[in-house]
Amino acid sequence: MKLTVPSFYFDFHCIASRCTDSCCIGWEIDIDPSTAAYYRQRAQKNDFFAACLEQNIDFSQTPHFLLTPQERCPFLNEQNLCDLILHLGEEHLCEICDQHPRFHEWFGSYKESGLGLCCEEAVRLLISDASPLNFVQTEIEEAPDDAPFDPQLLQLLLLLRKRFFALLQDRTKSLSQRFCTLLCLAEQAQEAIDFGDIEALEQLTKDSSVPLPEPSKEQPYKVLDAILSFLQTLEPIDPLWPQRLQSLQQQLPKLLSQKYSPSRPHEYEHLCVYLLYRYLLKAARDGELLSRIKATVLFSLLVLVLEMETAADFSISQQIINIKALSKELEYSNENWDALLEQSWNHPAFSCQNLCSLAASLL
């Protein structure tokens, strides 16, 4: 099987207690059957850790860890280290704990893997290097996956994504130009997919000029205000997240009153490229390309708004926190991500013209 990963993928190591957050707090973790069986067997022994396993795991139906009243994993100790690793060894972690924050996508004998942006160390690896993001491919021993997809469309999407990457990494153009060109190309690609026009889709994979969309008549303030209002209808992961969105809305007139230059523009290029890497090929299963590209551009623009909000005390550490927070609220809730993709088709604020207008205003 061919495996593609971002170039920093194998540099990742959990920073454990040095993390300012913890993936062991606030998440109810399900335990896969084989690991649950091991924990159940280990719980039969007559020692203190057997009692810990028995008391802190619900083995009924879908086995899972029982969070403390503070929503901490019961095996996360006071030093924010994992007692399961300390007492049983890393090899006995359940699949979710072992793999997080990695993600994987399979298309037959082709696989892509990466690191989720809800993890601050993954974000640090993504944005710390200013050189263009690249990906590496290797051969691995793994059986092909049998989930259905359109093989012809996958090959075209791979070529199209390569063109998108080149477009986004063309630093002779402004970020707003790159984002708007991407959106315009995505509209054309979606139309070709909808009509089954393979020839038109093939043509889009080749380097050719793309006219930018006409400027939106809607004011960027109203577009962003509507988007923030929509985000507040989603179920928050962090209880304080809706308050931050409300605070952003109140500050919009001030934030949008002056042109803001990102302190590290390569970060937004990297974000857009990386999110396209994570999500675009999923269209080989459902044909929905445009919604994912809109979500990618919007995510990048929202990170910029969060940077503008924290500009007075902005740092790389703050940027990492901003990206991680947005990723947790959108990407790591299936319901929220699906709602965002659905609204990208229906909500006027999510039109390509309005997103281009917003990009031009912010960048």
Contacts in CASP RR format, 6 or more apart in sequence:
PFRMAT RR
TARGET T0000
AUTHOR 0000-0000-0000
METHOD contacts of the structure
MODEL  1
MKLTVPSFYFDFHCIASRCTDSCCIGWEIDIDPSTAAYYRQRAQKNDFFA
ACLEQNIDFSQTPHFLLTPQERCPFLNEQNLCDLILHLGEEHLCEICDQH
PRFHEWFGSYKESGLGLCCEEAVRLLISDASPLNFVQTEIEEAPDDAPFD
PQLLQLLLLLRKRFFALLQDRTKSLSQRFCTLLCLAEQAQEAIDFGDIEA
LEQLTKDSSVPLPEPSKEQPYKVLDAILSFLQTLEPIDPLWPQRLQSLQQ
QLPKLLSQKYSPSRPHEYEHLCVYLLYRYLLKAARDGELLSRIKATVLFS
LLVLVLEMETAADFSISQQIINIKALSKELEYSNENWDALLEQSWNHPAF
SCQNLCSLAASLL
1 108 0 8 1.000
1 109 0 8 1.000
1 110 0 8 1.000
1 111 0 8 1.000
1 139 0 8 1.000
1 140 0 8 1.000
1 141 0 8 1.000
1 142 0 8 1.000
1 143 0 8 1.000
1 144 0 8 1.000
2 109 0 8 1.000
2 110 0 8 1.000
2 111 0 8 1.000
2 137 0 8 1.000
2 138 0 8 1.000
2 139 0 8 1.000
2 140 0 8 1.000
3 111 0 8 1.000
3 112 0 8 1.000
3 113 0 8 1.000
3 137 0 8 1.000
3 138 0 8 1.000
3 139 0 8 1.000
3 140 0 8 1.000
3 142 0 8 1.000
4 110 0 8 1.000
4 111 0 8 1.000
4 112 0 8 1.000
4 113 0 8 1.000
4 135 0 8 1.000
4 136 0 8 1.000
4 137 0 8 1.000
5 112 0 8 1.000
5 113 0 8 1.000
5 114 0 8 1.000
5 135 0 8 1.000
5 136 0 8 1.000
5 138 0 8 1.000
6 114 0 8 1.000
6 115 0 8 1.000
6 126 0 8 1.000
6 133 0 8 1.000
6 134 0 8 1.000
6 135 0 8 1.000
6 136 0 8 1.000
6 274 0 8 1.000
6 277 0 8 1.000
7 133 0 8 1.000
7 134 0 8 1.000
7 135 0 8 1.000
7 136 0 8 1.000
8 115 0 8 1.000
8 125 0 8 1.000
8 126 0 8 1.000
8 129 0 8 1.000
9 113 0 8 1.000
9 114 0 8 1.000
9 115 0 8 1.000
9 136 0 8 1.000
11 125 0 8 1.000
12 102 0 8 1.000
12 115 0 8 1.000
12 121 0 8 1.000
12 122 0 8 1.000
12 125 0 8 1.000
13 121 0 8 1.000
14 121 0 8 1.000
15 120 0 8 1.000
15 121 0 8 1.000
16 80 0 8 1.000
16 81 0 8 1.000
16 82 0 8 1.000
17 79 0 8 1.000
17 80 0 8 1.000
17 81 0 8 1.000
19 80 0 8 1.000
19 120 0 8 1.000
19 121 0 8 1.000
20 120 0 8 1.000
20 321 0 8 1.000
21 120 0 8 1.000
21 324 0 8 1.000
22 72 0 8 1.000
22 76 0 8 1.000
22 80 0 8 1.000
23 100 0 8 1.000
23 101 0 8 1.000
23 118 0 8 1.000
23 119 0 8 1.000
24 72 0 8 1.000
24 73 0 8 1.000
24 75 0 8 1.000
24 76 0 8 1.000
24 80 0 8 1.000
24 82 0 8 1.000
25 70 0 8 1.000
25 71 0 8 1.000
25 72 0 8 1.000
25 73 0 8 1.000
25 76 0 8 1.000
26 67 0 8 1.000
26 71 0 8 1.000
26 72 0 8 1.000
27 73 0 8 1.000
28 64 0 8 1.000
28 65 0 8 1.000
28 67 0 8 1.000
29 64 0 8 1.000
29 65 0 8 1.000
29 73 0 8 1.000
29 94 0 8 1.000
29 96 0 8 1.000
29 97 0 8 1.000
30 62 0 8 1.000
30 63 0 8 1.000
30 64 0 8 1.000
30 94 0 8 1.000
30 96 0 8 1.000
31 39 0 8 1.000
31 57 0 8 1.000
31 63 0 8 1.000
31 64 0 8 1.000
31 65 0 8 1.000
31 94 0 8 1.000
31 96 0 8 1.000
32 94 0 8 1.000
32 95 0 8 1.000
32 96 0 8 1.000
33 63 0 8 1.000
35 92 0 8 1.000
35 93 0 8 1.000
35 94 0 8 1.000
35 95 0 8 1.000
36 57 0 8 1.000
36 59 0 8 1.000
36 63 0 8 1.000
36 94 0 8 1.000
38 92 0 8 1.000
39 53 0 8 1.000
39 57 0 8 1.000
39 59 0 8 1.000
39 63 0 8 1.000
39 92 0 8 1.000
40 59 0 8 1.000
42 49 0 8 1.000
42 50 0 8 1.000
42 53 0 8 1.000
42 88 0 8 1.000
43 50 0 8 1.000
43 51 0 8 1.000
43 53 0 8 1.000
43 54 0 8 1.000
43 57 0 8 1.000
44 50 0 8 1.000
49 83 0 8 1.000
49 87 0 8 1.000
49 88 0 8 1.000
52 74 0 8 1.000
52 75 0 8 1.000
52 83 0 8 1.000
55 66 0 8 1.000
55 74 0 8 1.000
56 65 0 8 1.000
56 66 0 8 1.000
56 74 0 8 1.000
56 75 0 8 1.000
57 63 0 8 1.000
57 64 0 8 1.000
57 65 0 8 1.000
57 66 0 8 1.000
58 64 0 8 1.000
58 65 0 8 1.000
58 66 0 8 1.000
65 73 0 8 1.000
65 74 0 8 1.000
65 75 0 8 1.000
66 74 0 8 1.000
67 73 0 8 1.000
67 74 0 8 1.000
68 74 0 8 1.000
73 82 0 8 1.000
75 82 0 8 1.000
75 83 0 8 1.000
75 84 0 8 1.000
76 82 0 8 1.000
76 83 0 8 1.000
77 83 0 8 1.000
77 86 0 8 1.000
82 93 0 8 1.000
82 97 0 8 1.000
84 92 0 8 1.000
84 93 0 8 1.000
84 97 0 8 1.000
85 93 0 8 1.000
90 98 0 8 1.000
100 119 0 8 1.000
101 115 0 8 1.000
101 116 0 8 1.000
101 117 0 8 1.000
101 118 0 8 1.000
101 119 0 8 1.000
101 122 0 8 1.000
102 113 0 8 1.000
102 114 0 8 1.000
102 115 0 8 1.000
102 116 0 8 1.000
103 113 0 8 1.000
103 114 0 8 1.000
103 115 0 8 1.000
103 116 0 8 1.000
103 278 0 8 1.000
104 111 0 8 1.000
104 112 0 8 1.000
104 113 0 8 1.000
104 114 0 8 1.000
105 111 0 8 1.000
105 112 0 8 1.000
105 113 0 8 1.000
105 278 0 8 1.000
105 281 0 8 1.000
105 282 0 8 1.000
106 144 0 8 1.000
106 145 0 8 1.000
106 147 0 8 1.000
107 145 0 8 1.000
107 147 0 8 1.000
107 149 0 8 1.000
107 151 0 8 1.000
107 154 0 8 1.000
107 281 0 8 1.000
107 284 0 8 1.000
108 144 0 8 1.000
108 145 0 8 1.000
108 146 0 8 1.000
108 147 0 8 1.000
108 149 0 8 1.000
109 144 0 8 1.000
110 154 0 8 1.000
111 140 0 8 1.000
111 142 0 8 1.000
111 145 0 8 1.000
112 277 0 8 1.000
112 281 0 8 1.000
114 277 0 8 1.000
114 278 0 8 1.000
115 122 0 8 1.000
115 125 0 8 1.000
115 126 0 8 1.000
116 122 0 8 1.000
116 278 0 8 1.000
116 327 0 8 1.000
116 331 0 8 1.000
117 123 0 8 1.000
117 126 0 8 1.000
117 274 0 8 1.000
117 323 0 8 1.000
117 324 0 8 1.000
117 327 0 8 1.000
117 331 0 8 1.000
118 324 0 8 1.000
118 327 0 8 1.000
118 328 0 8 1.000
118 331 0 8 1.000
118 332 0 8 1.000
119 324 0 8 1.000
120 320 0 8 1.000
120 321 0 8 1.000
120 324 0 8 1.000
123 319 0 8 1.000
123 320 0 8 1.000
123 323 0 8 1.000
123 324 0 8 1.000
123 327 0 8 1.000
124 316 0 8 1.000
124 320 0 8 1.000
126 133 0 8 1.000
126 270 0 8 1.000
126 271 0 8 1.000
126 274 0 8 1.000
127 264 0 8 1.000
127 266 0 8 1.000
127 267 0 8 1.000
127 270 0 8 1.000
127 271 0 8 1.000
127 316 0 8 1.000
127 319 0 8 1.000
127 320 0 8 1.000
127 323 0 8 1.000
128 316 0 8 1.000
130 264 0 8 1.000
130 266 0 8 1.000
132 169 0 8 1.000
132 269 0 8 1.000
133 169 0 8 1.000
133 269 0 8 1.000
133 270 0 8 1.000
133 273 0 8 1.000
133 274 0 8 1.000
135 277 0 8 1.000
147 285 0 8 1.000
148 285 0 8 1.000
149 284 0 8 1.000
149 285 0 8 1.000
150 284 0 8 1.000
150 285 0 8 1.000
150 287 0 8 1.000
151 284 0 8 1.000
152 198 0 8 1.000
153 193 0 8 1.000
153 283 0 8 1.000
153 284 0 8 1.000
153 287 0 8 1.000
154 281 0 8 1.000
154 284 0 8 1.000
156 198 0 8 1.000
156 201 0 8 1.000
156 202 0 8 1.000
156 205 0 8 1.000
157 280 0 8 1.000
157 281 0 8 1.000
157 283 0 8 1.000
157 284 0 8 1.000
157 289 0 8 1.000
158 281 0 8 1.000
159 202 0 8 1.000
159 205 0 8 1.000
160 189 0 8 1.000
160 201 0 8 1.000
160 204 0 8 1.000
160 205 0 8 1.000
160 280 0 8 1.000
161 276 0 8 1.000
161 277 0 8 1.000
161 280 0 8 1.000
161 281 0 8 1.000
162 205 0 8 1.000
163 185 0 8 1.000
163 204 0 8 1.000
163 205 0 8 1.000
163 206 0 8 1.000
163 207 0 8 1.000
164 182 0 8 1.000
164 185 0 8 1.000
164 273 0 8 1.000
164 276 0 8 1.000
164 280 0 8 1.000
164 293 0 8 1.000
165 273 0 8 1.000
165 276 0 8 1.000
166 207 0 8 1.000
167 178 0 8 1.000
167 181 0 8 1.000
167 182 0 8 1.000
167 185 0 8 1.000
168 178 0 8 1.000
168 182 0 8 1.000
168 269 0 8 1.000
168 272 0 8 1.000
168 273 0 8 1.000
168 276 0 8 1.000
169 269 0 8 1.000
169 273 0 8 1.000
170 178 0 8 1.000
171 269 0 8 1.000
173 181 0 8 1.000
174 363 0 8 1.000
175 262 0 8 1.000
175 265 0 8 1.000
175 268 0 8 1.000
175 269 0 8 1.000
175 359 0 8 1.000
175 363 0 8 1.000
176 356 0 8 1.000
176 359 0 8 1.000
176 360 0 8 1.000
176 362 0 8 1.000
176 363 0 8 1.000
177 212 0 8 1.000
178 269 0 8 1.000
178 272 0 8 1.000
179 272 0 8 1.000
179 297 0 8 1.000
179 300 0 8 1.000
179 301 0 8 1.000
179 355 0 8 1.000
179 356 0 8 1.000
179 359 0 8 1.000
179 363 0 8 1.000
180 212 0 8 1.000
180 213 0 8 1.000
180 356 0 8 1.000
180 359 0 8 1.000
180 360 0 8 1.000
181 210 0 8 1.000
181 212 0 8 1.000
182 272 0 8 1.000
182 293 0 8 1.000
182 297 0 8 1.000
183 213 0 8 1.000
183 293 0 8 1.000
183 294 0 8 1.000
183 297 0 8 1.000
183 352 0 8 1.000
183 355 0 8 1.000
183 356 0 8 1.000
184 210 0 8 1.000
184 211 0 8 1.000
184 212 0 8 1.000
184 213 0 8 1.000
184 352 0 8 1.000
184 356 0 8 1.000
185 204 0 8 1.000
185 210 0 8 1.000
186 289 0 8 1.000
186 290 0 8 1.000
186 293 0 8 1.000
186 294 0 8 1.000
186 352 0 8 1.000
187 213 0 8 1.000
187 290 0 8 1.000
187 352 0 8 1.000
188 200 0 8 1.000
188 204 0 8 1.000
188 210 0 8 1.000
189 201 0 8 1.000
189 204 0 8 1.000
189 289 0 8 1.000
189 290 0 8 1.000
190 289 0 8 1.000
190 290 0 8 1.000
191 197 0 8 1.000
191 200 0 8 1.000
192 198 0 8 1.000
192 200 0 8 1.000
192 201 0 8 1.000
192 204 0 8 1.000
193 201 0 8 1.000
193 283 0 8 1.000
193 287 0 8 1.000
193 289 0 8 1.000
212 356 0 8 1.000
213 352 0 8 1.000
213 353 0 8 1.000
213 356 0 8 1.000
214 353 0 8 1.000
215 353 0 8 1.000
215 356 0 8 1.000
215 357 0 8 1.000
215 360 0 8 1.000
216 223 0 8 1.000
216 351 0 8 1.000
216 353 0 8 1.000
216 354 0 8 1.000
216 356 0 8 1.000
216 357 0 8 1.000
218 348 0 8 1.000
218 349 0 8 1.000
218 353 0 8 1.000
218 354 0 8 1.000
218 357 0 8 1.000
220 256 0 8 1.000
220 357 0 8 1.000
220 358 0 8 1.000
220 360 0 8 1.000
220 361 0 8 1.000
220 362 0 8 1.000
221 252 0 8 1.000
221 253 0 8 1.000
221 256 0 8 1.000
222 349 0 8 1.000
223 349 0 8 1.000
223 354 0 8 1.000
223 355 0 8 1.000
223 357 0 8 1.000
223 358 0 8 1.000
224 252 0 8 1.000
224 256 0 8 1.000
224 305 0 8 1.000
224 358 0 8 1.000
225 249 0 8 1.000
225 252 0 8 1.000
226 347 0 8 1.000
226 348 0 8 1.000
226 349 0 8 1.000
227 298 0 8 1.000
227 302 0 8 1.000
227 349 0 8 1.000
227 350 0 8 1.000
228 245 0 8 1.000
228 248 0 8 1.000
228 249 0 8 1.000
228 252 0 8 1.000
229 249 0 8 1.000
230 343 0 8 1.000
230 347 0 8 1.000
230 349 0 8 1.000
231 245 0 8 1.000
231 329 0 8 1.000
232 242 0 8 1.000
232 245 0 8 1.000
232 246 0 8 1.000
233 339 0 8 1.000
234 329 0 8 1.000
234 330 0 8 1.000
234 333 0 8 1.000
234 335 0 8 1.000
234 336 0 8 1.000
234 339 0 8 1.000
234 340 0 8 1.000
235 333 0 8 1.000
235 335 0 8 1.000
235 336 0 8 1.000
236 242 0 8 1.000
236 329 0 8 1.000
237 328 0 8 1.000
237 329 0 8 1.000
237 332 0 8 1.000
237 333 0 8 1.000
238 325 0 8 1.000
238 328 0 8 1.000
238 329 0 8 1.000
241 325 0 8 1.000
241 329 0 8 1.000
244 325 0 8 1.000
247 309 0 8 1.000
248 255 0 8 1.000
248 305 0 8 1.000
248 306 0 8 1.000
248 309 0 8 1.000
251 309 0 8 1.000
255 305 0 8 1.000
255 308 0 8 1.000
255 309 0 8 1.000
256 361 0 8 1.000
256 362 0 8 1.000
260 304 0 8 1.000
260 308 0 8 1.000
260 311 0 8 1.000
260 362 0 8 1.000
262 268 0 8 1.000
262 304 0 8 1.000
262 307 0 8 1.000
262 363 0 8 1.000
263 307 0 8 1.000
263 314 0 8 1.000
264 316 0 8 1.000
264 319 0 8 1.000
267 303 0 8 1.000
267 319 0 8 1.000
268 300 0 8 1.000
268 303 0 8 1.000
268 304 0 8 1.000
271 299 0 8 1.000
271 300 0 8 1.000
271 303 0 8 1.000
271 323 0 8 1.000
272 296 0 8 1.000
272 297 0 8 1.000
272 300 0 8 1.000
275 295 0 8 1.000
275 296 0 8 1.000
275 299 0 8 1.000
275 300 0 8 1.000
276 292 0 8 1.000
276 293 0 8 1.000
276 296 0 8 1.000
279 292 0 8 1.000
279 295 0 8 1.000
279 296 0 8 1.000
280 289 0 8 1.000
280 292 0 8 1.000
280 293 0 8 1.000
282 288 0 8 1.000
282 292 0 8 1.000
283 289 0 8 1.000
283 292 0 8 1.000
288 341 0 8 1.000
290 344 0 8 1.000
290 345 0 8 1.000
290 352 0 8 1.000
291 341 0 8 1.000
291 342 0 8 1.000
291 344 0 8 1.000
291 345 0 8 1.000
292 341 0 8 1.000
294 344 0 8 1.000
294 350 0 8 1.000
294 352 0 8 1.000
294 355 0 8 1.000
295 330 0 8 1.000
295 337 0 8 1.000
295 340 0 8 1.000
295 341 0 8 1.000
295 344 0 8 1.000
297 355 0 8 1.000
297 359 0 8 1.000
298 340 0 8 1.000
298 344 0 8 1.000
298 350 0 8 1.000
298 355 0 8 1.000
299 326 0 8 1.000
299 330 0 8 1.000
301 355 0 8 1.000
301 358 0 8 1.000
301 359 0 8 1.000
301 362 0 8 1.000
302 326 0 8 1.000
303 319 0 8 1.000
303 322 0 8 1.000
303 323 0 8 1.000
303 326 0 8 1.000
304 362 0 8 1.000
304 363 0 8 1.000
305 362 0 8 1.000
306 322 0 8 1.000
306 325 0 8 1.000
306 326 0 8 1.000
307 314 0 8 1.000
307 318 0 8 1.000
307 319 0 8 1.000
307 322 0 8 1.000
308 362 0 8 1.000
310 318 0 8 1.000
310 322 0 8 1.000
329 336 0 8 1.000
330 336 0 8 1.000
330 337 0 8 1.000
330 340 0 8 1.000
331 337 0 8 1.000
343 350 0 8 1.000
344 350 0 8 1.000
348 354 0 8 1.000
END
